[in-house]
Amino acid sequence: MAFRSKTAAQDALKRAVAKAALEEIRPLLTPETVIGVGTGSTANMFIDELGTLAGTFKGAVASSEASAERLRGHGIDVFDLNSVGSMPVYVDGADEIDPGFAMIKGGGAALTREKIVAACAERFVCIADESKDVAVLGQFPLPVEVIPMARSYVARELVKMGADPIYRQGVITDNGNQILDLYDFPIEHPVEMESRINQLVGVVTNGLFAARGADVLLLGRKDGSVERREA
Ligand SMILES: O=C(CO)[C@H](O)[C@H](O)COP(=O)(O)O
């Protein structure tokens, strides 16, 4: 899976929030702790930071095969979610986050596993550079994961809801499904929209993380600082 990495400056912001996230969760790490780890370029940097503490905590549950592989590469044990109870924290990036801590996620097509792992965690720590901080969600296309045979049906239903779904050609999720991206779809009421889209037959989930948004946002600023916000 290839992730966006637009500029060296943006990478520096992502690296700064990844380091801040490690400090945020460090007090939670004991030899019994399993944490949830997300997917994407920012999450990758967090995994690299987490690797420096490999062996001091039990391990992680990953939200994608790509993250699982990276975690193992750092010597971190990766657990099946079904073998793990509640986790104290889930750390992941976002494509957009609004003032109410609702997010669009799934630019890397890992939205469903991200939502599942996040649901099992007590806290969601979102790590993002300041380009992701928006007043209203929807500049970034909203991903919807669909069962392949339902793709056209779901697309027609989404058009009726005022969306412009585009099939993300060539992408198969880790769950064997496909993605429709909703372009130019401003989302004023994310909790309601998350639920409406999820009710369409054939939708696995959509990339709105609103009913369960972030609890903490670590936002990398252009001046090199990391702003911490708590819901
Ligand atoms: O939801 C995701 C992957 O499915 C990512 O968290 C989101 O796309 C942000 O990625 P990046 O950190 O590369 O900007």
The ligand as an SDF file (V2000), in Angstrom:
LIG
                    3D

 14 13  0  0  0  0  0  0  0  0999 V2000
   -7.4400    6.3680    7.0870 O   0  0  0  0  0  0  0  0  0  0  0  0
   -6.3200    6.1630    6.7260 C   0  0  0  0  0  0  0  0  0  0  0  0
   -5.9220    4.9830    5.9260 C   0  0  0  0  0  0  0  0  0  0  0  0
   -7.0400    4.2220    5.5490 O   0  0  0  0  0  0  0  0  0  0  0  0
   -5.2420    7.1240    7.0980 C   0  0  0  0  0  0  0  0  0  0  0  0
   -5.2380    7.3070    8.4690 O   0  0  0  0  0  0  0  0  0  0  0  0
   -5.4980    8.4320    6.4300 C   0  0  0  0  0  0  0  0  0  0  0  0
   -5.6510    8.1900    5.0290 O   0  0  0  0  0  0  0  0  0  0  0  0
   -4.3620    9.4110    6.6550 C   0  0  0  0  0  0  0  0  0  0  0  0
   -3.2180    8.9360    5.9960 O   0  0  0  0  0  0  0  0  0  0  0  0
   -1.8420    9.7290    6.0160 P   0  0  0  0  0  0  0  0  0  0  0  0
   -1.3350    9.6750    7.3990 O   0  0  0  0  0  0  0  0  0  0  0  0
   -1.0010    8.9680    5.0120 O   0  0  0  0  0  0  0  0  0  0  0  0
   -2.1240   11.1490    5.5560 O   0  0  0  0  0  0  0  0  0  0  0  0
  1  2  2  0
  2  3  1  0
  2  5  1  0
  3  4  1  0
  5  6  1  0
  5  7  1  0
  7  8  1  0
  7  9  1  0
  9 10  1  0
 10 11  1  0
 11 12  2  0
 11 13  1  0
 11 14  1  0
M  END
$$$$
